[in-house]
Amino acid sequence: MQNKKNEKKLNSFDGLVYSTNPDAQLNFDEENTQETLAPKLQDLRVQLDKKQRGGKAVTLITGFIGADEDLKYLGKMLKTKCGVGGTVKEGEILIQGDFRQKIMGLLISEGFRAKKIGG
């Protein structure tokens, strides 16, 4: 995923490195940022995940549709309310530890539709 990001940066000039033409203008295509849906339209999935984590459990929240900034804000809010660490990457929120019930309550109180996945 990171390669695509770097590739996009390099290709954004379409090969132009330097121009002596004083009237040259670069036309940048604005990035298509996905608009964040309202919380009541979001369908989030909350699950416990232990795969490839050395046996340590994390609470995984998936299904968020919207801008990365909004996802990071939601992740920060959940980490703060749970009092633990975590990260936001690749469209998922990872919260250290098993906080499925607490996160479900927080998401529902914020107006999100949340569903618990797994046992």
VEXLUMDREN-415252 format. One record per residue (C-alpha): residue number from 1; x, y, z. Coordinates in steps of 0.02 Angstrom, whole numbers, plus 32768, in hexadecimal, padded with zeros to 4 digits. Layout:
N
+------+------+------+------+
! finu !    X !    Y !    Z !
+------+------+------+------+
!  NUM !    X !    Y !    Z !
...
+------+------+------+------+
//
This chain:
119
+------+------+------+------+
! finu !    X !    Y !    Z !
+------+------+------+------+
!    1 ! 8000 ! 8000 ! 8000 !
!    2 ! 808D ! 8076 ! 8029 !
!    3 ! 80DB ! 8058 ! 7F7E !
!    4 ! 803D ! 8098 ! 7F2B !
!    5 ! 8046 ! 8135 ! 7F94 !
!    6 ! 80FB ! 8156 ! 7F63 !
!    7 ! 80D5 ! 812A ! 7EAF !
!    8 ! 8047 ! 81A7 ! 7EAD !
!    9 ! 80BA ! 8230 ! 7EEE !
!   10 ! 813C ! 820D ! 7E69 !
!   11 ! 80BD ! 8203 ! 7DDD !
!   12 ! 805F ! 829F ! 7E11 !
!   13 ! 80D2 ! 830C ! 7DA6 !
!   14 ! 80B8 ! 829E ! 7D0D !
!   15 ! 8172 ! 829A ! 7CED !
!   16 ! 818F ! 8355 ! 7CF7 !
!   17 ! 8225 ! 837E ! 7D62 !
!   18 ! 8256 ! 842C ! 7D29 !
!   19 ! 8214 ! 84A7 ! 7CA9 !
!   20 ! 8260 ! 8546 ! 7C65 !
!   21 ! 81B8 ! 857E ! 7C21 !
!   22 ! 817C ! 860D ! 7C91 !
!   23 ! 80C7 ! 85EC ! 7C5D !
!   24 ! 80CD ! 8533 ! 7C87 !
!   25 ! 8046 ! 84FE ! 7D00 !
!   26 ! 8035 ! 8459 ! 7D57 !
!   27 ! 7F87 ! 8414 ! 7D5D !
!   28 ! 7F78 ! 83AA ! 7DF7 !
!   29 ! 7EE7 ! 8334 ! 7E02 !
!   30 ! 7E9F ! 834A ! 7EAE !
!   31 ! 7E9F ! 82A9 ! 7F0E !
!   32 ! 7DF6 ! 8258 ! 7F1A !
!   33 ! 7DDA ! 8259 ! 7FD3 !
!   34 ! 7D4D ! 81EC ! 8007 !
!   35 ! 7CC6 ! 824B ! 8062 !
!   36 ! 7CA2 ! 820A ! 8110 !
!   37 ! 7BF5 ! 81C2 ! 8126 !
!   38 ! 7B8B ! 81F7 ! 81B9 !
!   39 ! 7BA0 ! 8188 ! 8254 !
!   40 ! 7AF1 ! 813F ! 8243 !
!   41 ! 7B1D ! 8104 ! 8192 !
!   42 ! 7BC2 ! 80B3 ! 81C7 !
!   43 ! 7BBE ! 7FF7 ! 81DE !
!   44 ! 7C53 ! 7FCF ! 824E !
!   45 ! 7C8F ! 7F20 ! 827E !
!   46 ! 7CE4 ! 7F02 ! 8326 !
!   47 ! 7D47 ! 7E62 ! 8340 !
!   48 ! 7DD2 ! 7E16 ! 83A7 !
!   49 ! 7E6E ! 7DEB ! 8344 !
!   50 ! 7F07 ! 7D87 ! 837C !
!   51 ! 7F4F ! 7D56 ! 82D4 !
!   52 ! 8007 ! 7D7E ! 82B5 !
!   53 ! 8013 ! 7DE2 ! 8356 !
!   54 ! 8077 ! 7D6C ! 83C3 !
!   55 ! 7FDB ! 7D30 ! 841D !
!   56 ! 7FAC ! 7DDE ! 8456 !
!   57 ! 7EF8 ! 7E12 ! 843D !
!   58 ! 7EC2 ! 7EB1 ! 83E5 !
!   59 ! 7E15 ! 7EF5 ! 83C5 !
!   60 ! 7E00 ! 7F14 ! 830B !
!   61 ! 7D81 ! 7F90 ! 82C7 !
!   62 ! 7D60 ! 7F88 ! 820B !
!   63 ! 7CE1 ! 7FC8 ! 818F !
!   64 ! 7CFD ! 8084 ! 81A3 !
!   65 ! 7CD6 ! 80E5 ! 8104 !
!   66 ! 7D20 ! 8191 ! 80FA !
!   67 ! 7DB9 ! 8200 ! 8103 !
!   68 ! 7E58 ! 81C5 ! 8159 !
!   69 ! 7E53 ! 825B ! 81CE !
!   70 ! 7DA8 ! 822A ! 820E !
!   71 ! 7DE0 ! 8176 ! 8226 !
!   72 ! 7E79 ! 81B2 ! 8288 !
!   73 ! 7E0A ! 8221 ! 82F3 !
!   74 ! 7D96 ! 818F ! 831A !
!   75 ! 7E2C ! 8120 ! 8343 !
!   76 ! 7E76 ! 81A3 ! 83B7 !
!   77 ! 7DCF ! 81B9 ! 840F !
!   78 ! 7DBD ! 80FC ! 842A !
!   79 ! 7E70 ! 80EB ! 8469 !
!   80 ! 7E58 ! 817B ! 84E2 !
!   81 ! 7DB2 ! 813A ! 8526 !
!   82 ! 7DFB ! 808A ! 853D !
!   83 ! 7E9E ! 80CD ! 8586 !
!   84 ! 7F0B ! 805E ! 8518 !
!   85 ! 7F78 ! 8068 ! 847F !
!   86 ! 7F52 ! 803A ! 83CE !
!   87 ! 7F63 ! 8072 ! 831B !
!   88 ! 7F03 ! 80A1 ! 8281 !
!   89 ! 7F40 ! 8058 ! 81DE !
!   90 ! 7EFC ! 8017 ! 8139 !
!   91 ! 7E4B ! 804C ! 8163 !
!   92 ! 7E47 ! 7FEC ! 8208 !
!   93 ! 7E52 ! 801F ! 82BE !
!   94 ! 7EB8 ! 7FAE ! 8330 !
!   95 ! 7EA0 ! 7FC2 ! 83EC !
!   96 ! 7F16 ! 7F61 ! 845D !
!   97 ! 7EB9 ! 7EE4 ! 84C9 !
!   98 ! 7E0A ! 7E9C ! 84CD !
!   99 ! 7D95 ! 7F33 ! 84D7 !
!  100 ! 7D09 ! 7EF4 ! 8467 !
!  101 ! 7C7A ! 7F1A ! 84DF !
!  102 ! 7CBB ! 7FC6 ! 8510 !
!  103 ! 7CDC ! 7FF7 ! 845B !
!  104 ! 7C31 ! 7FB9 ! 8426 !
!  105 ! 7BE2 ! 8029 ! 84AA !
!  106 ! 7C4C ! 80BF ! 8478 !
!  107 ! 7C26 ! 80AB ! 83BF !
!  108 ! 7B6C ! 8099 ! 83DC !
!  109 ! 7B6A ! 8131 ! 844F !
!  110 ! 7BC1 ! 8195 ! 83C4 !
!  111 ! 7B37 ! 8163 ! 834C !
!  112 ! 7B92 ! 80DC ! 82E9 !
!  113 ! 7B46 ! 8037 ! 82B8 !
!  114 ! 7BBC ! 7FB5 ! 82FE !
!  115 ! 7BB6 ! 7EF9 ! 82F7 !
!  116 ! 7C1D ! 7E7D ! 835C !
!  117 ! 7C72 ! 7DF9 ! 82F0 !
!  118 ! 7CAF ! 7D53 ! 8335 !
!  119 ! 7C9D ! 7D05 ! 83E1 !
+------+------+------+------+
//
